[in-house]
Amino acid sequence: MLRVLLVDDEPFIVQGLSRLLDWEKEGCEIVATAQNGAEALAYLRENEADLIIADIKMPEMTGLELLETIRREKISDAYFVILSGYRDFAYAQQAIRYACMDYVLKPVEKEVLTEIIRKAANMSATEIQRQEDKKQMERAYLARNVISLLLGKYDEINLEYVLNHMRLSGGVRYIDIQLVDAQDPEDVEDMEMRSRQRKLYQGCREFLKEDETHCILDVSSEENIYDVGLVYCDHMAVKEGYSEKVYLERLLHYLNTSIKQKIVMLVGKRVPDIAAISKSYGTACMLNSLRAFHDRKDIYYYEEEIQVNSSGILLCKAELDGLISAIEQNDKVRIHEAVDRLFDELRNMGAMGETINLNINYLLFQLIHTATEQDDCVNQQEILHLISESAFEDGLMRGSKVHLARFACEYAEYLAQLRKNVSRGVLALIEQEVRERFAENLTLRDLGQKYFINNAYLGQVFRKKYNQSFKDYLNNYRIEQAAQLLVRTDDRIYKIAEDVGYKNTDYFINKFIAVKGCTPSKFRKQALV
């Protein structure tokens, strides 16, 4: 609502203006009245107003003097309207000089006042939108500069801009905040995941308050990671009277509660200042790659997960190469023997922390490279994420011998599928499944199990052929079937939504608009014209 201040030394004038129209109906609230400019000025020094309607001639301080003072001293940017019984153009000229919105002669007519109110409301709405657009552009530009620092590709201009537009202090970390969906990422529509990501971003901004610029949307370039980046500084916890861990736990709790979505936080290495943030970012990325081989947690701290062996970092290359060879040949017996030899060697070395991580990274790199040699459509980052997440059952100790053996056997089966080039015939079968069962709860995971294909690989070959995910393909097919039913039947919208597989009518309507550009009702009317 527009906050209105009425200023006139004649009480009956103020009373008349108050009753002249329905202010609330016009989106306004009379927040105060004043008998002269000095009284109004005192109010404005302590309070805000959006519209000031003031008489031109008043004792102590006139309306023109009030206007000049608040503009000169930058006390208020409120829209200002002068009421006057004088037709002298000099008064109007003086008012215009100080950005007076209007100059109205007394007595004020209801239509004139209504027009002024609506003009002010429109100007206010336009200004609010302009300011919001400006803030969004500034946030986007700041995010670009921060990302330059995260990647270590920056110059003094990038650094100076960040220093001038963020509340920084010593003790800086990069924290990657990711959505963790209980479902397979391929079974949740891209638009839905994007919507959840924006809610996560908004939740972070709400929690950070005046430090909201430290929050960045879409830092990761990986397709199936919907994340928000946070540049954490020590002052954030200190001002709330918390330790760093307690502050981050409170942030996690707030996000889990507000967006009702599972969250994981990857806390990079602590660095002295923002200029070194790329080092912290790199360690957060390392945590993301390695967390599949650690116990499941809500918050991963670099210092806790990565511990350096005092004897140095060593690679058990012979044992690893033997394991890779067994995996390539899909020899389960040799796989278990190779895993035993690897862990025996690591134990003999007294290896821990970073030494184990180095060996695991070498293994993953070689296995992903092997997969890409057999099928060039394999997405390396997606395989690392999806295979590591889907290969293990809950309850197995991540990083244990059993854990690694299970992963190796699963990956051996995966490579065997690539050699068979299963995509040729199976995609045709999946197309048929969609045609016959599109109204059911079809998921890529279930189809992969039905046709004995790793769903990560199946999702990739599906994208390669159709240039879209399986969930989007299924959604588009359902919408096309709905469009046919809208034209060929008189069924209600909710009935058609159910018939094509949507339990929620509002969700169906939103998806229909996204694909067809209009509501189902409008589509039906246009088709029948």
N, C-alpha and C positions, 0 to 999 in steps of 0.2 A: 504493500500500500504506500501511496505517496504521503509523506508527513508534511502537513500544512501548518504554517505559522501565520496568523492574522494579526496585523498591526494597525491600529487606528485609535485616536484619542477620543473618539465619540463612541460610547458603549453601544448605542442603538445601531450604529453602523456594523459593528462586529457581530451583534446579535442577529441583525438582518442577513448578513453574509452567511452565518452559520445555518440559518433556516431557509436560505434561498433555494437550496437544492439538496438532494440526498447524497451527501459526500461519500458515505460508505458504498453506495451503489456505484459511484463513479470511481471506486478504488482509492479513496482518500480517507485520511484521518486528521482531524484538527488536533494537533498535539499540544498547542499552546496559543494564547493570545497575549498581546502586549499593547500598552496605551501610548507608547512612543518609541522612537528609534533606539534610545539608550536602553530601555527595558528589553527590547528585542535583541539588541547586541549582547547584553548580559546573558540572555538565554542561549544564544547561538555559541557563545564561548564555551558553554558546558554541554550543549546538546546539539543534535543534528536535525535539519529540516531539508525537505526536497523542494518545497515550493513556499515562497514568501509573498504574501499579498499585503502591501503596505500603502497607507495614505501618504500623499506627497507633503502635506503641511501638518506638522505636529510639534508640540513644544519640546524643548531639550535637544531633540535630534529629529530632523525631518526624514522622510522616506528616502530622498535622494542622498542625504548624508549617510544614512544607514547602508544604502547600496554601495556607495563609494568606499565606505570603511571596510565592509566585509570583503570587497573585491581587492582593495589595496593591501589589506593585511592577510588575505587568503584564509579568512575565517570560514567561509562557506561557498560552495559552488552551486547552491540552490538556485532554481529558476525563480526569477524576481518579476513581480507584476506591480506596477505603480497605479494607484487609484488617485484620480485628480478631478477637481472641479474646474481646472484651468485648461483652456484650449491653446495656450501659448506654446508654440512649436519649440521654443528654446528649452522648455522643460523636457520635452520628449527627446530632443537632441542630447541633452545631458544624460538622460536615462539610458539611451542607446549606447553612449560612449562606455558605460560600465556594464554592458551585456545584460540589459534589462530585456526580458522576453516580450513584455507587452506593456502598453500605456493605455489605460482604460478610463474613460470619462464617467463621472458619477451623474446620475444614479446608475448603478450596475444592473443590467438586465440579466435574467436567468439564462437566456440562450447564449449571451456573450460569455458569462462566467463558465457555463458548461463547455463551451468551445475552448476556452483557455485551459480548463482542467484537462480535457482530453488531449489537447496539444502538448501539455506538459507531460502527461502520461506516455504519449507516443515518443516524445523526445527522450524521456527517461528510459523507456524500454530499449530504444535504439542505442543509447549510450551504454546501458548495461551490457547489451549484446556486443557492442564494439569493444568494451573493456574485457569481456570474457574471451572474445576472439584474440585480442592482443595478448592476454595471459596465456592462452593456448599456444600461440606462436612463440612467445618467450620461453614457455616450458619446453616446447619442441626444440628450439635452438639451443637451450641449455643442455638438454638431453644429448644432442649431437656432440656438443663439446665434451661432456662427461664421457661419452662412449669413446671419443678420441683418446682421452686420458686412460680409459680402461684398456684399450688396445695398445697403448704405448706409442700411438702415432699422433703426436700433438706438437704444437709449437707454443711460443710465448703468448700468442693471441688466444689460443684455446685455454691455456692455463689462467691467464688474466681474467677472461670472461667468467670462468668457473669460480675463481676467487672472489669476484665482485658480486656474484649472484647466488652464492650459497653460504649458509652460516656454518663455517668450518672451525675445527679446533684440532689439536694434536690427537693422536691415537685414532687412526682411520682404518676402517675395514670395508671391503666390498662383500655384500651379502646377497646371494641369489635366493629368491623366494619363489618356489615352484608349486603349482597345483599338482596334486597326486590323485589321479582318478582310480577308483577301484576297478573300473572297467578297462578293457583294452583300449588304448587311444584310438584305434581304428573304428571302434564301435560307438564313439561319441562324435557327433557332427562337429565340423570345424567351427561353424558359427556358434554352437553352444559352448565349446571350449573357449572361444574368443570372448564370449559374453562373460563367462566365469572369470577369465583373466582380467577383464576390465573391472569387475566387482572386486577382485583382489587388489588391483591398482588403487581403486577408490578407497578401499578399506585401509590400505597403507597410508594414503594421504590423510585420511581422517585421524588416524592414530598419531601421525607425525605432526599434525597441526601446522605451526609456523615453519617447520622444517620439511614441508611437503615436497619441496623442490629436490630433496635428496632421493626421491623415489622416481624410478625410470621404467617405463613400459617397454617390453620387448627388447631385452638386451641380447638374449640368446638367438642365434640364427638357425638353430635346429628346428626342424619342422614340427616335431611332436613335443617340444618343450614350451609350455605356456608359462612364462615367468615374469617377475618384476624384480628389478635390481634396486638395491638400497645402498647408498653411500653412508655408512654409519660413522658417527663421530662421538668421542667420549662425552661431549657436553650434553648429548641427548639423554643419557642415563643420569648424569650428574644433576641436571636441573630437576629431575623427578625424584632424586634422592635414592636411586637404585644402583646396584652393581650392573655391570654390562650383561651378565647372564640373566639376572632377574628382569632387566628391561626387555631383552629379546624374548624371554619366556612370556612376558606380558603381551608383547606384540603378537607372538604366535597365538596365544589364547584369544586375543581380540579378533584376529583374522579368522580363526576357526569358528568363533561364535558368531561373528557378523556375516560371514559368507557361507557358513555351514558346509565347508569343503576341506578335505584333508590337505594340509600344507607341509612342505619340508623346507627347511632353511639351511643353506650351505654357507657357513661363515668363513670367509677367507682369512688369510694371514694378516695380523695386525701390522700396519706400516705407520711411520711417523707423521706423514702428511699426505695431502691429496696428490702431490706430484708423483708419489710412488704407488698410487692406487692400482696400476697395472700389475704389480707384483701380487697384490691381494686378490685381484680378479683372476689371475692365472691359477692361484692355489684353490680358489672356489671352483674353477672349471675342473681342476684335478679331483677335487672331492666329488664332483658330479659323476666323473668317469669311474671312480673307485668305490662309491657308496654301495654298489651292488655286491661288493665283496666284503662288506662290513655288516655288523649288526644293524637292524633297522632302527632308526631314530627319527625324532622330529626335527632336531637341530644337530648338525654336524659342525664341529669346530676343527679347523685345520690343525691347531696345536695338539689336539687330543687324538686325531685320527692318524697323523703323520709323525712318527717318531724315528729319529735318525739313529742308526746303529753306530756305536762308537768305533767299530772296526772298519767302517767304510761301507760303501754301497757296492754290492757284487751281484753279477748276473749268472745264474745257473744255466748257461746256454746249452750245454750238452743235454741236460735233463729236459729242458724245455723243448729243444728240437726233437728229442725222442718222443715226447708227448704229442707234439704237433704232427709228427709222422703217423702215430697211432690214430689220431683223430681223422686225418685225411683218409686213412684206409678203413675207417669205421670198425676198428678192431677193439671191441670192448675189453677183452682180457688184457691186451697190451696197454690200453688206456689206464686201467687201474694200476697196473705195474709201474707205468711211467709216473703216475701221480704219487705213488708210494716213494719212488726214487727221488722225485723232486722235493717232497716234504722231508725226507731223510737228510738230503743235502742242506736244505734250509735250516733244519734243526742243528746239524753239525756245525753250521756257520754261526749259530746263535742269532740268526737273522730275525728281524722284527721291523715293524713299521714301514719305513721307506724302502728298505731292501725287498720286502715282500711285495710292496706296491710296484716297484720297478720290474720284478719278474712277472707279475700279473699283467702289467701294461705291455710288456714284450710279447707275452702269449696272445693277448687280445689283438694287438697290432698284426701279428703274423696270421692269425686266424681270419681276421677281416680281410686282409690282403689276399688270402687264399680264396675267400668267397668271391671277391671282385674279379679275380682271374677267371673264375668259372662262369660268372654271369655279370655282365657289365651294368645291369640295371640295379644292382645291389647298392643301397645307400649306406655308407659306412657308419655314419653317426646313428642312423636309425637302427641298424643292426646291433650296435653296441648297446643302445638303450633298451630296445625291445627284447633281444635275446637274453641279456643279463637279468631283466626283470621277470621274464616268463619261464626261465629255465629252472627255477628253484621253488620248492614248496616252503611255505612258512614253517618254522620249527627247526630248519637246518641252520647250523651255525655258519654264518657267512665268513668266508675266508678259511674255513676248515677243509680237511682232506675230503670229507664226504661232499661238501659243497662244490669243490673244484671238480671232483670226479663226475658228479651229476651234470655239471655244466659241460664238461668235455664230451660226455656221451650224447647229450642233447645236441651239441654243435656238430658232432659227427653225423648224426641223423640229418641235420639241416644241410650239411654239405652233400650228403648222398642225394637229397632231394634236388639240389641244384644241378647235379650231374645228370639226373633224369630229365631235366628241363620240363618239369611237371606242368608248367603254366599253359602249354599248348592246348591240352585237352580239358583241363580242369576249369578254365575260365568259361568255356562254353557250357559246362555243367552248372556253374554258378549263375550264369545268365538265365538258364532254365529255372534254377531254384528261385530267382527273383521273380520271374514271370508267373510261376505257379504259387509262390508262398510269400509274396510281397507284403501281405497284410499281417504276417506273423512277425515275431520278434527275431528276425534274422541278424546274426552277428558274424563277423569274420572269424572270430575264435571258434564258434560252433561249426562253421563250414570247413575250417581248417582241420578240425578234429574228424569231421565226417569223411573228408577225402584224404586224410593222413598227410597233411601238408602243414609245415610250420606257418602259423598265421602271420608272422612278421614278413616272411618272404612272400606269402600270398598277397599281403597288402601292397608290397612294392611292385610286383608284376601287374597287379590290378591298376595301380596308379599309372604305370608305364603305358598300358594299353588304352585306358579310358581317360587319362589326364585328369583324374579326380579320385578321391577316396571312395572306398566301398560304401560308406555311410551316405555320402553325397549322391552317389549313383542310385542307391536304394531310395533315398528321399525324392530325387527327381522323378524316378519311375512311379512312385506313389502319387506324386502331384499330377502326373500325366493321366493316371488312371482316375483320379478324382475329377480332373477336368472333363473327361469323357462322361462320367456319371452325372456331372452338373448339367451337361447338355442333353443327355439321353433320358434322364429320369427327373421326377419331381421330388425326390427324396430331400429331407431336411439336411442342412449343412452338417449337423452333429452326426447324423446317420452315415453320411458319405465319409466323414472323417474316420469313424469307426471301421467302415468297410475297407478302407485302404491302409489301416494300421495305426491310426492316431487315437490314443485314448483321451487326449486333452484337445478340446475343440479350439481353444485360443491358440495353442501351439500350432495346430494345423493351419489356422488362418494366417498366422505369421509366416509359416513356411510357404504357403501358397502365394502370399504377396511377394515374398523374396524371389520366387521362381517366375510367376506370371505378371507381376507388377500391379496387381489389383486384388481386391478381396474376392472370395468365391462367389458372393452374391452379385457383385458387379460383373464378374466374368460370365455368369449365367445370363444376366440381362443383355450384355453385349452380344452374346452368341445367338440370342433369340430375336434380335432386331431384324 
